Amino acid sequence: MKMLGVEFENCPSCTGVWLDRGELAALTRSRGGKALRVEVLNQKRTKFVCPKCRPAAILFEGNHNLAEDFQLDICAKCQGIWFDRGEFPSLLKNRDHS
């Protein structure tokens, strides 16, 4: 998928969204907002494997400066971000109304 010049992947079966490193900041800047930042919060592993680095990297819980109440999954190796079903559209919708 492509939005505002940023190409990202989505999973057709679970409707989750994967953004490579820097794509979230680029997307939010291009929508006129403050760039969003994310970072690995701790070493708490999730049950997911990074779709880019697999099987070499497990996703970890991540911290963010978002108002939304959800936990991001971040690859410590490539810094990609996984949004579970509904999280990415919710993020974009809420940022448009803020």
N, CA and C atoms as an extended XYZ file, in Angstrom:
294
Properties=species:S:1:pos:R:3:atomname:S:1:resname:S:1:resid:I:1 pbc="F F F"
N         0.839       -1.178        0.000 N   MET     1
C         0.000        0.000        0.000 CA  MET     1
C         0.882        1.238        0.000 C   MET     1
N         0.322        2.319       -0.511 N   LYS     2
C         1.060        3.572       -0.538 CA  LYS     2
C         0.136        4.697       -0.101 C   LYS     2
N         0.656        5.568        0.773 N   MET     3
C        -0.116        6.703        1.255 CA  MET     3
C         0.825        7.892        1.399 C   MET     3
N         0.495        9.002        0.734 N   LEU     4
C         1.284       10.225        0.821 CA  LEU     4
C         2.764        9.979        0.555 C   LEU     4
N         3.043        9.156       -0.434 N   GLY     5
C         4.411        8.877       -0.828 CA  GLY     5
C         5.138        7.852        0.027 C   GLY     5
N         4.479        7.308        1.022 N   VAL     6
C         5.097        6.306        1.897 CA  VAL     6
C         4.486        4.950        1.588 C   VAL     6
N         5.351        4.010        1.215 N   GLU     7
C         4.873        2.667        0.899 CA  GLU     7
C         5.042        1.773        2.124 C   GLU     7
N         3.997        1.057        2.473 N   PHE     8
C         4.050        0.169        3.627 CA  PHE     8
C         3.315       -1.116        3.302 C   PHE     8
N         3.547       -2.118        4.130 N   GLU     9
C         2.971       -3.438        3.911 CA  GLU     9
C         1.800       -3.658        4.859 C   GLU     9
N         0.832       -4.417        4.374 N   ASN    10
C        -0.258       -4.840        5.253 CA  ASN    10
C        -0.510       -6.323        5.046 C   ASN    10
N        -1.024       -6.948        6.082 N   CYS    11
C        -1.317       -8.376        6.043 CA  CYS    11
C        -2.781       -8.557        5.676 C   CYS    11
N        -3.070       -9.219        4.551 N   PRO    12
C        -4.463       -9.394        4.144 CA  PRO    12
C        -5.267      -10.300        5.076 C   PRO    12
N        -4.608      -11.198        5.790 N   SER    13
C        -5.375      -12.100        6.653 CA  SER    13
C        -5.713      -11.486        8.012 C   SER    13
N        -4.797      -10.722        8.609 N   CYS    14
C        -5.086      -10.146        9.931 CA  CYS    14
C        -5.306       -8.638        9.877 C   CYS    14
N        -5.070       -8.021        8.737 N   THR    15
C        -5.180       -6.576        8.471 CA  THR    15
C        -4.239       -5.732        9.324 C   THR    15
N        -3.174       -6.343        9.832 N   GLY    16
C        -2.138       -5.574       10.515 CA  GLY    16
C        -1.321       -4.795        9.497 C   GLY    16
N        -0.550       -3.818        9.976 N   VAL    17
C         0.254       -2.957        9.101 CA  VAL    17
C         1.697       -2.948        9.599 C   VAL    17
N         2.644       -3.061        8.652 N   TRP    18
C         4.072       -3.000        8.950 CA  TRP    18
C         4.653       -1.745        8.317 C   TRP    18
N         5.365       -0.954        9.136 N   LEU    19
C         6.072        0.223        8.645 CA  LEU    19
C         7.559        0.027        8.883 C   LEU    19
N         8.365        0.250        7.848 N   ASP    20
C         9.809        0.181        7.999 CA  ASP    20
C        10.291        1.383        8.801 C   ASP    20
N        11.531        1.313        9.260 N   ARG    21
C        12.123        2.403       10.044 CA  ARG    21
C        11.964        3.735        9.308 C   ARG    21
N        11.480        4.733       10.002 N   GLY    22
C        11.351        6.073        9.448 CA  GLY    22
C        10.056        6.348        8.712 C   GLY    22
N         9.318        5.308        8.346 N   GLU    23
C         8.089        5.525        7.574 CA  GLU    23
C         6.985        6.174        8.399 C   GLU    23
N         6.895        5.856        9.677 N   LEU    24
C         5.869        6.473       10.520 CA  LEU    24
C         6.123        7.973       10.652 C   LEU    24
N         7.363        8.360       10.892 N   ALA    25
C         7.705        9.784       10.998 CA  ALA    25
C         7.451       10.499        9.679 C   ALA    25
N         7.837        9.879        8.556 N   ALA    26
C         7.615       10.493        7.244 CA  ALA    26
C         6.134       10.657        6.957 C   ALA    26
N         5.351        9.661        7.287 N   LEU    27
C         3.914        9.711        7.033 CA  LEU    27
C         3.243       10.790        7.875 C   LEU    27
N         3.583       10.869        9.141 N   THR    28
C         2.940       11.867        9.995 CA  THR    28
C         3.394       13.278        9.649 C   THR    28
N         4.646       13.449        9.261 N   ARG    29
C         5.108       14.779        8.818 CA  ARG    29
C         4.389       15.194        7.550 C   ARG    29
N         4.210       14.265        6.611 N   SER    30
C         3.568       14.602        5.341 CA  SER    30
C         2.089       14.913        5.522 C   SER    30
N         1.502       14.480        6.641 N   ARG    31
C         0.103       14.793        6.936 CA  ARG    31
C        -0.012       16.072        7.758 C   ARG    31
N         1.098       16.788        7.909 N   GLY    32
C         1.084       18.067        8.598 CA  GLY    32
C         1.189       17.989       10.102 C   GLY    32
N         1.517       16.837       10.616 N   GLY    33
C         1.597       16.680       12.071 CA  GLY    33
C         3.027       16.612       12.557 C   GLY    33
N         3.164       16.575       13.859 N   LYS    34
C         4.458       16.382       14.493 CA  LYS    34
C         4.900       14.947       14.240 C   LYS    34
N         6.161       14.775       13.901 N   ALA    35
C         6.672       13.428       13.644 CA  ALA    35
C         6.541       12.571       14.893 C   ALA    35
N         6.030       11.382       14.724 N   LEU    36
C         5.879       10.458       15.842 CA  LEU    36
C         7.175        9.698       16.057 C   LEU    36
N         7.484        9.466       17.305 N   ARG    37
C         8.691        8.737       17.662 CA  ARG    37
C         8.310        7.453       18.382 C   ARG    37
N         9.067        6.422       18.110 N   VAL    38
C         8.897        5.169       18.845 CA  VAL    38
C        10.275        4.637       19.210 C   VAL    38
N        10.332        3.872       20.255 N   GLU    39
C        11.587        3.263       20.676 CA  GLU    39
C        11.279        1.970       21.410 C   GLU    39
N        12.277        1.094       21.462 N   VAL    40
C        12.100       -0.145       22.207 CA  VAL    40
C        11.982        0.226       23.678 C   VAL    40
N        10.888       -0.178       24.284 N   LEU    41
C        10.595        0.180       25.670 CA  LEU    41
C        11.379       -0.686       26.650 C   LEU    41
N        11.398       -1.944       26.395 N   ASN    42
C        12.082       -2.874       27.289 CA  ASN    42
C        12.389       -4.135       26.502 C   ASN    42
N        12.935       -5.082       27.163 N   GLN    43
C        13.275       -6.327       26.484 CA  GLN    43
C        12.172       -7.369       26.617 C   GLN    43
N        10.938       -6.919       26.769 N   LYS    44
C         9.818       -7.851       26.848 CA  LYS    44
C         9.464       -8.311       25.438 C   LYS    44
N         9.732       -9.552       25.185 N   ARG    45
C         9.459      -10.108       23.860 CA  ARG    45
C         7.968      -10.295       23.651 C   ARG    45
N         7.557      -10.100       22.425 N   THR    46
C         6.187      -10.433       22.057 CA  THR    46
C         6.206      -11.828       21.445 C   THR    46
N         5.060      -12.301       21.022 N   LYS    47
C         4.992      -13.626       20.396 CA  LYS    47
C         5.258      -13.556       18.899 C   LYS    47
N         5.567      -12.364       18.393 N   PHE    48
C         5.700      -12.163       16.956 CA  PHE    48
C         7.149      -12.106       16.504 C   PHE    48
N         7.381      -12.582       15.290 N   VAL    49
C         8.683      -12.511       14.643 CA  VAL    49
C         8.632      -11.375       13.634 C   VAL    49
N         9.723      -10.637       13.508 N   CYS    50
C         9.783       -9.534       12.553 CA  CYS    50
C         9.569      -10.056       11.134 C   CYS    50
N         8.636       -9.472       10.382 N   PRO    51
C         8.392       -9.943        9.019 CA  PRO    51
C         9.534       -9.627        8.056 C   PRO    51
N        10.407       -8.686        8.395 N   LYS    52
C        11.543       -8.339        7.535 CA  LYS    52
C        12.796       -9.140        7.878 C   LYS    52
N        13.065       -9.326        9.156 N   CYS    53
C        14.308       -9.959        9.614 CA  CYS    53
C        14.156      -11.443        9.928 C   CYS    53
N        12.957      -11.966        9.824 N   ARG    54
C        12.689      -13.331       10.273 CA  ARG    54
C        13.664      -14.327        9.693 C   ARG    54
N        13.959      -15.352       10.395 N   PRO    55
C        13.540      -15.622       11.772 CA  PRO    55
C        14.505      -15.047       12.793 C   PRO    55
N        15.375      -14.151       12.360 N   ALA    56
C        16.458      -13.679       13.228 CA  ALA    56
C        16.031      -12.717       14.327 C   ALA    56
N        14.874      -12.088       14.218 N   ALA    57
C        14.516      -11.064       15.204 CA  ALA    57
C        13.089      -11.234       15.709 C   ALA    57
N        12.945      -11.085       16.986 N   ILE    58
C        11.647      -11.108       17.655 CA  ILE    58
C        11.225       -9.659       17.875 C   ILE    58
N         9.927       -9.390       17.808 N   LEU    59
C         9.444       -8.046       18.089 CA  LEU    59
C         9.352       -7.832       19.600 C   LEU    59
N         9.650       -6.614       20.021 N   PHE    60
C         9.592       -6.224       21.420 CA  PHE    60
C         8.525       -5.161       21.604 C   PHE    60
N         8.025       -5.041       22.837 N   GLU    61
C         7.085       -3.967       23.124 CA  GLU    61
C         7.810       -2.634       22.959 C   GLU    61
N         7.082       -1.642       22.459 N   GLY    62
C         7.705       -0.351       22.224 CA  GLY    62
C         6.991        0.790       22.904 C   GLY    62
N         7.735        1.843       23.171 N   ASN    63
C         7.188        3.057       23.748 CA  ASN    63
C         6.958        4.055       22.622 C   ASN    63
N         6.032        4.981       22.814 N   HIS    64
C         5.751        5.958       21.768 CA  HIS    64
C         5.207        7.232       22.376 C   HIS    64
N         5.179        8.292       21.563 N   ASN    65
C         4.631        9.566       22.020 CA  ASN    65
C         3.247        9.781       21.426 C   ASN    65
N         2.470        8.727       21.348 N   LEU    66
C         1.132        8.781       20.784 CA  LEU    66
C         0.109        8.897       21.899 C   LEU    66
N        -1.002        9.523       21.611 N   ALA    67
C        -2.072        9.638       22.596 CA  ALA    67
C        -2.860        8.332       22.696 C   ALA    67
N        -2.829        7.529       21.660 N   GLU    68
C        -3.605        6.296       21.623 CA  GLU    68
C        -3.107        5.312       22.675 C   GLU    68
N        -4.015        4.533       23.175 N   ASP    69
C        -3.693        3.581       24.223 CA  ASP    69
C        -3.465        2.200       23.620 C   ASP    69
N        -2.340        2.017       22.985 N   PHE    70
C        -1.977        0.699       22.502 CA  PHE    70
C        -0.472        0.534       22.537 C   PHE    70
N        -0.048       -0.709       22.585 N   GLN    71
C         1.362       -1.052       22.655 CA  GLN    71
C         1.853       -1.411       21.263 C   GLN    71
N         2.872       -0.734       20.796 N   LEU    72
C         3.447       -1.052       19.496 CA  LEU    72
C         4.419       -2.214       19.633 C   LEU    72
N         4.621       -2.916       18.540 N   ASP    73
C         5.598       -3.995       18.479 CA  ASP    73
C         6.709       -3.531       17.551 C   ASP    73
N         7.939       -3.526       18.054 N   ILE    74
C         9.069       -2.969       17.320 CA  ILE    74
C        10.165       -4.011       17.200 C   ILE    74
N        10.804       -4.060       16.030 N   CYS    75
C        11.955       -4.933       15.834 CA  CYS    75
C        13.206       -4.200       16.321 C   CYS    75
N        13.909       -4.783       17.274 N   ALA    76
C        15.119       -4.164       17.809 CA  ALA    76
C        16.239       -4.142       16.769 C   ALA    76
N        16.147       -4.994       15.773 N   LYS    77
C        17.202       -5.071       14.759 CA  LYS    77
C        17.004       -4.038       13.652 C   LYS    77
N        15.838       -4.010       13.006 N   CYS    78
C        15.625       -3.107       11.863 CA  CYS    78
C        14.801       -1.870       12.221 C   CYS    78
N        14.250       -1.820       13.439 N   GLN    79
C        13.437       -0.706       13.933 CA  GLN    79
C        12.104       -0.551       13.209 C   GLN    79
N        11.647       -1.601       12.534 N   GLY    80
C        10.325       -1.584       11.924 CA  GLY    80
C         9.250       -1.668       12.994 C   GLY    80
N         8.027       -1.244       12.645 N   ILE    81
C         6.933       -1.185       13.610 CA  ILE    81
C         5.740       -1.970       13.084 C   ILE    81
N         5.150       -2.782       13.943 N   TRP    82
C         3.949       -3.541       13.611 CA  TRP    82
C         2.756       -2.938       14.332 C   TRP    82
N         1.690       -2.666       13.583 N   PHE    83
C         0.419       -2.208       14.138 CA  PHE    83
C        -0.575       -3.357       14.028 C   PHE    83
N        -1.167       -3.757       15.137 N   ASP    84
C        -2.203       -4.784       15.109 CA  ASP    84
C        -3.447       -4.242       14.419 C   ASP    84
N        -4.363       -5.133       14.128 N   ARG    85
C        -5.611       -4.784       13.444 CA  ARG    85
C        -6.270       -3.545       14.066 C   ARG    85
N        -6.553       -2.560       13.232 N   GLY    86
C        -7.266       -1.368       13.656 CA  GLY    86
C        -6.417       -0.274       14.276 C   GLY    86
N        -5.195       -0.576       14.712 N   GLU    87
C        -4.370        0.438       15.371 CA  GLU    87
C        -3.908        1.531       14.417 C   GLU    87
N        -3.470        1.159       13.225 N   PHE    88
C        -2.957        2.149       12.277 CA  PHE    88
C        -4.055        3.092       11.790 C   PHE    88
N        -5.220        2.586       11.347 N   PRO    89
C        -6.298        3.508       10.957 CA  PRO    89
C        -6.747        4.401       12.115 C   PRO    89
N        -6.771        3.849       13.328 N   SER    90
C        -7.150        4.630       14.503 CA  SER    90
C        -6.154        5.754       14.745 C   SER    90
N        -4.892        5.455       14.602 N   LEU    91
C        -3.850        6.465       14.765 CA  LEU    91
C        -4.041        7.605       13.775 C   LEU    91
N        -4.231        7.266       12.500 N   LEU    92
C        -4.390        8.298       11.472 CA  LEU    92
C        -5.657        9.116       11.693 C   LEU    92
N        -6.739        8.458       12.041 N   LYS    93
C        -8.008        9.155       12.273 CA  LYS    93
C        -7.891       10.125       13.443 C   LYS    93
N        -7.321        9.663       14.549 N   ASN    94
C        -7.190       10.510       15.732 CA  ASN    94
C        -6.240       11.674       15.508 C   ASN    94
N        -5.197       11.480       14.718 N   ARG    95
C        -4.264       12.581       14.435 CA  ARG    95
C        -4.914       13.615       13.534 C   ARG    95
N        -5.797       13.199       12.649 N   ASP    96
C        -6.494       14.146       11.776 CA  ASP    96
C        -7.450       15.027       12.565 C   ASP    96
N        -7.941       14.537       13.707 N   HIS    97
C        -8.913       15.285       14.499 CA  HIS    97
C        -8.284       16.013       15.679 C   HIS    97
N        -6.967       15.953       15.798 N   SER    98
C        -6.319       16.604       16.939 CA  SER    98
C        -5.811       17.981       16.581 C   SER    98
